[in-house]
Amino acid sequence: MSHTEAVKNRGAHTVDMTTGSIPKLLLGFAIPIFLSQTFQQLYNTADAFIVGRYLGTNSLAAVTSSGTLIFLLVSFFTGAAMGAGVVISRYFGAKDWDRVSRAIHTVLALGLVCGALLTIVGVALTPTFLVWMKTDPEVLPEAIEYFRYYFLGAIALVLYNICRSIMNALGDSRRPLRYLILSSLLNIALDLLFIGGFGFGVWSAAAATVISQALSVVLCLRHLMKKGNIFTLEPRKIRFHKDMLLEILRYGLPSGIQNSVIAFANVIVQSQINTFGKFATAAFGTHAKIEGFAFLPIVSFNMASTTFTGQNLGAGQHERAKKGARISILSAVISAELIGICCFIFAPTLIGLFDSNPSVIELGTRQARTVALFYCLLAFSHAIAAICRGAGKAFVPMTVMLSVWCVLRVAYIALITSLHCDIGMIYLAYPLTWFISSVIYLIYYLRSDWVHGFDGKKEAAKA
């Protein structure tokens, strides 16, 4: 069997993005990701609704009040999965099947180790983290119970993100969607059974999440272990290959550090918002939910752009990668601005869907109308960051995000709150830092040789 035939036998959903219509490839890859992200958001909302409906306000607060804790601890490890995706897409584009195989087996070994470490840290230090985050004493016992059960299944959480990155890097965004839908339905069914049927406590919501996440992992691994194709996963080969591990960490650690520090900065911003009272807190959280849904198309398209860039640069198709980058940037910016205009116009209605309190609607609308028309800047920054990651330049978005979206944003808010008490000045921190990061990214995109990110120094100099 030839290498080309082996790739075809991988299944109709593994896509070589080095040939064919660029817009069609990007859109076809992004749509399943968008659907899976949307489904994830919807079932998380359903999860919270079931807990609140059957167990009351304290249990709901225990589940939702410290969600940044999970993101803080998990995002660093999932950065390794992002790094693996860059490495795999690069060698997939170059048709270097041996390195693709070794990268897959290495990142799975890394996932097992990281999952075990996350379990130990999460279970042991959950009370410390929750107290540090100023969790309400009334909900602290249930919060500890929930998060400890959640972190007992950390291996499944890490492995799912890694398996999804592997499949996305190979151009397959449809199977992860199907697996997510199945696990989401199972999660909701188990929530209803454990909480509504058996009357279990808040811990059972975490248990349902862990079980459903484990199903996704089993389905992913089952697919990757299919015989008769060049990327077959073999459990006995799961081990660290030093060269692959170093390459994965080279591209993954910057993303992990970036995500973790941004999450930390968001905790600080949230603490400043909280000083304006419960209505401000509710409005800020509600707007975050709306913005999360609104920006899903852009996030999905950027994930497609990363895979496209990695595969084409790995194949040495620099001009095709440049063309794809231009299409990605333009699509992201236009889509984001259209979304922003809709959010600006319909802000009161959208906020009111979550909370009918007039004060919450007024503050949420004020925030939305401060930032929504600048979504084009946010999209531009994310689009360039996605291209950089696909080109093996993960250090660039890490540096920009940390310096502008974290350090500068927090410094601005600290200064403003010491000089001015208007909450609107805090809202302005977002479009201001989006503008600054966009200027930096534009200069880098136009003046740097980002298309030779995978080439050695000598080869890049010659180019």
Summary of the structure (lengths in Angstrom):
residues: 463
radius of gyration: 22.1
end to end distance: 35.8
largest distance: 70.6
contacts: 1664
relative contact order: 0.12
helix: 84%
strand: 0%
